[in-house]
């Protein structure tokens, strides 16, 4: 698999994971904003290690895993709103409904 495609897929996965966690946890407790920043960082670094050691797209090196994790972090933060809107619009078209929550 191409490294660039893997980076984009991992960024979408990180955004999806964060949105899922937010929706799950908001029913039970209030989480401060800085916690989500830490969770995004940890998820991105985790996806970086998964990409390096699981997908075998580059040299097996912890430094490379952190570098790819930081690239995933940057992509997920830059495209956060665009990724959310794209996924919601595709889901609305596929299901034929309007999603209640857009933010």
MODELLER restraints for C-alpha pairs under 7 A, 6 or more apart:
rsr = mdl.restraints
at = mdl.atoms
rsr.add(forms.Gaussian(group=physical.xy_distance, feature=features.Distance(at['CA:1:A'], at['CA:57:A']), mean=6.83, stdev=0.5))
rsr.add(forms.Gaussian(group=physical.xy_distance, feature=features.Distance(at['CA:3:A'], at['CA:57:A']), mean=6.14, stdev=0.5))
rsr.add(forms.Gaussian(group=physical.xy_distance, feature=features.Distance(at['CA:7:A'], at['CA:72:A']), mean=5.80, stdev=0.5))
rsr.add(forms.Gaussian(group=physical.xy_distance, feature=features.Distance(at['CA:10:A'], at['CA:47:A']), mean=6.34, stdev=0.5))
rsr.add(forms.Gaussian(group=physical.xy_distance, feature=features.Distance(at['CA:10:A'], at['CA:72:A']), mean=6.42, stdev=0.5))
rsr.add(forms.Gaussian(group=physical.xy_distance, feature=features.Distance(at['CA:11:A'], at['CA:72:A']), mean=5.20, stdev=0.5))
rsr.add(forms.Gaussian(group=physical.xy_distance, feature=features.Distance(at['CA:11:A'], at['CA:73:A']), mean=6.97, stdev=0.5))
rsr.add(forms.Gaussian(group=physical.xy_distance, feature=features.Distance(at['CA:11:A'], at['CA:75:A']), mean=5.87, stdev=0.5))
rsr.add(forms.Gaussian(group=physical.xy_distance, feature=features.Distance(at['CA:11:A'], at['CA:76:A']), mean=4.60, stdev=0.5))
rsr.add(forms.Gaussian(group=physical.xy_distance, feature=features.Distance(at['CA:12:A'], at['CA:76:A']), mean=6.68, stdev=0.5))
rsr.add(forms.Gaussian(group=physical.xy_distance, feature=features.Distance(at['CA:12:A'], at['CA:83:A']), mean=6.70, stdev=0.5))
rsr.add(forms.Gaussian(group=physical.xy_distance, feature=features.Distance(at['CA:14:A'], at['CA:40:A']), mean=6.93, stdev=0.5))
rsr.add(forms.Gaussian(group=physical.xy_distance, feature=features.Distance(at['CA:14:A'], at['CA:43:A']), mean=6.27, stdev=0.5))
rsr.add(forms.Gaussian(group=physical.xy_distance, feature=features.Distance(at['CA:14:A'], at['CA:44:A']), mean=6.46, stdev=0.5))
rsr.add(forms.Gaussian(group=physical.xy_distance, feature=features.Distance(at['CA:14:A'], at['CA:76:A']), mean=6.77, stdev=0.5))
rsr.add(forms.Gaussian(group=physical.xy_distance, feature=features.Distance(at['CA:15:A'], at['CA:76:A']), mean=6.24, stdev=0.5))
rsr.add(forms.Gaussian(group=physical.xy_distance, feature=features.Distance(at['CA:15:A'], at['CA:80:A']), mean=6.46, stdev=0.5))
rsr.add(forms.Gaussian(group=physical.xy_distance, feature=features.Distance(at['CA:18:A'], at['CA:40:A']), mean=6.91, stdev=0.5))
rsr.add(forms.Gaussian(group=physical.xy_distance, feature=features.Distance(at['CA:41:A'], at['CA:73:A']), mean=6.42, stdev=0.5))
rsr.add(forms.Gaussian(group=physical.xy_distance, feature=features.Distance(at['CA:44:A'], at['CA:69:A']), mean=4.94, stdev=0.5))
rsr.add(forms.Gaussian(group=physical.xy_distance, feature=features.Distance(at['CA:44:A'], at['CA:70:A']), mean=6.77, stdev=0.5))
rsr.add(forms.Gaussian(group=physical.xy_distance, feature=features.Distance(at['CA:44:A'], at['CA:72:A']), mean=5.67, stdev=0.5))
rsr.add(forms.Gaussian(group=physical.xy_distance, feature=features.Distance(at['CA:44:A'], at['CA:73:A']), mean=5.24, stdev=0.5))
rsr.add(forms.Gaussian(group=physical.xy_distance, feature=features.Distance(at['CA:45:A'], at['CA:66:A']), mean=5.87, stdev=0.5))
rsr.add(forms.Gaussian(group=physical.xy_distance, feature=features.Distance(at['CA:45:A'], at['CA:69:A']), mean=4.11, stdev=0.5))
rsr.add(forms.Gaussian(group=physical.xy_distance, feature=features.Distance(at['CA:45:A'], at['CA:70:A']), mean=6.63, stdev=0.5))
rsr.add(forms.Gaussian(group=physical.xy_distance, feature=features.Distance(at['CA:46:A'], at['CA:69:A']), mean=6.96, stdev=0.5))
rsr.add(forms.Gaussian(group=physical.xy_distance, feature=features.Distance(at['CA:47:A'], at['CA:69:A']), mean=6.23, stdev=0.5))
rsr.add(forms.Gaussian(group=physical.xy_distance, feature=features.Distance(at['CA:48:A'], at['CA:65:A']), mean=4.82, stdev=0.5))
rsr.add(forms.Gaussian(group=physical.xy_distance, feature=features.Distance(at['CA:48:A'], at['CA:66:A']), mean=6.13, stdev=0.5))
rsr.add(forms.Gaussian(group=physical.xy_distance, feature=features.Distance(at['CA:48:A'], at['CA:68:A']), mean=5.00, stdev=0.5))
rsr.add(forms.Gaussian(group=physical.xy_distance, feature=features.Distance(at['CA:48:A'], at['CA:69:A']), mean=3.90, stdev=0.5))
rsr.add(forms.Gaussian(group=physical.xy_distance, feature=features.Distance(at['CA:49:A'], at['CA:65:A']), mean=4.72, stdev=0.5))
rsr.add(forms.Gaussian(group=physical.xy_distance, feature=features.Distance(at['CA:51:A'], at['CA:57:A']), mean=6.86, stdev=0.5))
rsr.add(forms.Gaussian(group=physical.xy_distance, feature=features.Distance(at['CA:52:A'], at['CA:58:A']), mean=5.95, stdev=0.5))
rsr.add(forms.Gaussian(group=physical.xy_distance, feature=features.Distance(at['CA:52:A'], at['CA:60:A']), mean=5.99, stdev=0.5))
rsr.add(forms.Gaussian(group=physical.xy_distance, feature=features.Distance(at['CA:52:A'], at['CA:65:A']), mean=5.59, stdev=0.5))
rsr.add(forms.Gaussian(group=physical.xy_distance, feature=features.Distance(at['CA:53:A'], at['CA:60:A']), mean=6.06, stdev=0.5))
rsr.add(forms.Gaussian(group=physical.xy_distance, feature=features.Distance(at['CA:92:A'], at['CA:98:A']), mean=5.48, stdev=0.5))
rsr.add(forms.Gaussian(group=physical.xy_distance, feature=features.Distance(at['CA:92:A'], at['CA:99:A']), mean=6.51, stdev=0.5))
